[in-house]
């Protein structure tokens, strides 16, 4: 895991977010399920299958730098 050590405590903060399952960023996808399948075939590590959260559908995956990324799209 890459860590930014330029700011005191930044590595601990990044690790705490990752451990708690809090995404660093969210990106919109037109089709979360298709992206999940495509990225999984490429070896991306996902925390779970996609799930609905009210008005959105989402899937959470790990990047290669110790962050979590959320892909979302409207559930309708």
SULSULCOR-V761568 format. One line per field, one symbol per residue. ss: DSSP state (h for helix, s for strand, l for the rest). psi: psi as a letter, one per 30 degrees, with the letter a starting at -180 (. if undefined). burial: # if it has 16 or more other C-alpha atoms within 10 Angstrom, else .. Layout:
BEGIN
ss=???
psi=???
burial=???
END
This chain:
BEGIN
ss=lllllllllhhhhhhhhhhhllllsssslllhhhhhhhhhhllllsllllsssllssssssslllllsssssssll
psi=kkkjgfkkfeeeeeeeeeefgkkflkkkkfjeeeeeeeeeffgkjlfllllkicflklkklkaggglkkkkllkf.
burial=.............##..#..#.#.....#..##..#........##...#......######...#########..
END
